[in-house]
Each structure stands twice: as C-alpha cells, then as structure tokens.
Amino acid sequence: MKLALENPIGPVFRLSPEILEEGLAASHSSPRKRMLFPMHRGAEDLVQRMVNFLQPGTYIQPHHHPRDFASETILVMQGEMGFVVFDGEGEVQSAHRLGVGEVIDIEARVWHGVLALAPDTVILEIKRGPYDESDKVFANWAPAENADGMAEYQASLESLFID
C-alpha cells in the first residue's frame, strides 16, 4: 500500500495545482483515506515539510513527538481539520476546529490527534526532523490503525466536533 508520494528533487519546489490534484486523488483511492506528500528532499532533513491530503474517516492514532525541540506546526490549506490534545492517560484536554488559513502549533511531547472534518482536507505540516523510528510515539491508550475498537474510538473523537 502506497503511504506517500515521492519527495521532490532539486533546490526549488513549487506546490502546483497538478500535485494537489494528484495528492487528493491518491487520498481518495487509498484504503487509509489519506496520502502524504513529503516536500523535504530526504528523511534526514532537519526540517520536515509535508502536505497531508485527508478524507473524512481517516484514522491517525494519537501520538507525540518525544525528542527535545520536536515542535510541530500545522496550517489548514483546504477543508477543515479537527485537532485533539490529550493528557498522558488519553483524557481529552482540548479540541480545536480549524478552517482554511488557521494554524496550530505544539511543542514536543504533546499527545495529539488529527481528524479530517471535511472532504479533501489539505494540511501543511512542518516539524523538526530527521524522520526515523524515534520521531513518533503512538499512544498505548488508543487503538492502533485497523485494530479492534478503532472505529468506535474514531467515532468518539469525531463526536467532539458535532455541533
């Protein structure tokens, strides 16, 4: 299963309408209902820049980034995103609905989850690299992707955003 589009090459990259269309199409056809486009040139880059194409129903297991200075900034480019902050035991601390042009920024070790609240949601994520196994810790109090209880847990997170 394809998890990401290819990284660009060269010293200058422009996010074109064609690449946006490709990413959205890939998110529609993905069983995960999302597709990542890494704009940074390699996993070892110290600044990771990614465009995430998200469809409602995609499940991103809550997680945090444990490294010192592992801040993360997310800008909603299109659609609508839900951002949930948890404490270390999985209790919801806050839930934020973000629309086009809105930004959320968190420091290292903040447990969080992301939801697509509208079709064809596109977010720009910027965080410290490099990317490897130590970059992300998944919450043991939340189901893993495709695990038993995932759908119910996802629905409970989505219910935070029902008006």
N, C-alpha and C positions, 0 to 999 in steps of 0.2 A: 504494500500500500504506500503510495506516494504521500510523504508528510510535508514536503516543501518544494517550492520552485527552485531553480538554480540561482546561485549567487551571481550577481553581475560581475563583470570584469572591467578593468581599466580604471583610470583615476577620476573619471566623472561619470555619474549616472543620473538619468532623468526618469522619474516615475511617470511613464506615459499612459494615456488612456488605454492603449492596447494592452499594457501589462496589467492595469487594473481590471480590464475585461477578462484577461487570462486567469488572474487570481480568483475572481468571482466565479467564473465557470468551473475552475478546479474545486472551489469550496462546495459548489452545488453537486458535483459528481463524487466527492469524497464521502466515504461512509462515516467519517468523523464530523462532517458538516463544517469543515474549516480547512484553510490552507495557509501556510506560512510562506512569505517571501522575504528571505534574508537579504537586505540591501548591503550589509557589510561584506567585504570581499572574502573573509575566511573566519572559521570558528575561533581562531586565535586572536582576532581583533579585540582590542581593549574596550572599544565602544561598539556594542551590538545594536544595529538599527534594523528593525523588522516591520514589515507590513503584514498584519494578520487579517485574513478575509474570513468572516464568521457568518454562519447562518443560525437562526434560532434552533435551539435543541442541541447545539454542540456542547460537549461536556469537557471542561478543563478542571481537572482535580485541583482543589485548593492546595496552595504551596507557598513557600517563601524562598528567598534567596539568602543563604546563610553567610556569605562572605562579607567581610568588612567592606563598607562603601558600595554595597550592591544595591544602590538606589535604582528605581525604575520609574520612568515617565511614560504615560500613555496619552495620546491625542486621538480623539474620535474624528476621523476624516469623513465618514459617511455612516448613516444609520444611527443606531442607539445602542449603548452598552450599559450593562449593569456591572458594578464593581463592589464586591463584598469584602469587608475586612473582618477577620476573626481573631479571637484570642487563642492562646496555645492549646486550649481544650476544645476548640471548634465552635464556641459560642459567638454568634454574630455581634460584632461591635458597632458596625455601621454598614449601610447600604447606600450606594450612590448611583443615581441615574444620570448618565452623561450623553449629551447630544453632540451634534456636529460642532467642531471647534472647541469643545471643552476638554480640559486636561486634568489628569490626576497624577500625583507624584507621591511615591512612598520611599521610605528608607529601607535599609537592609533588615531582614528578619521579620517583616510584617507579613503575617499569614493573609492571603488574599485569593479571591476567585473572580473570574471574568465570565460574563454571560452576554450573548447577543440578544438584544431585545427587539431588533427589527431585522427583516431580511436584508441581505447584502451589506452588513455592517463591516466597515473597514477601519482598522485602528493602526496607528503608528506607535510602535513600542521602542523605547530607547533605554538600554541598561548597560551596566558595566560587564565586560567580558573578562577573560575569554570564556567560551561556552565549553563545558565538559560535564562529567557526571556530578561534580561538586557544586555546580551552579544552582541547582534547584533541589529542594527537599519537599516531597509530597506529604500531605497531612495524613497521618495514620488514622485519624478520626473521621476521614471522609472516604467513600468508596473510590477505588481505582477505576479508571476508564474501563467500561464493559464488565465491571464486577457486579455481583448481586447487590441490589439496593441502589445502584447508580441512578436509575430512572426516578425513583422516589426522592432521592436526595436532590437531584437536579430540579425536580418539581418544587421541592421545599425552598430552594434558592430562588427560583423564578417567582414564587408566590410573594417574595419580598417586594416585588416591583409591580404587583397588581394594584391598581388604584381602586 
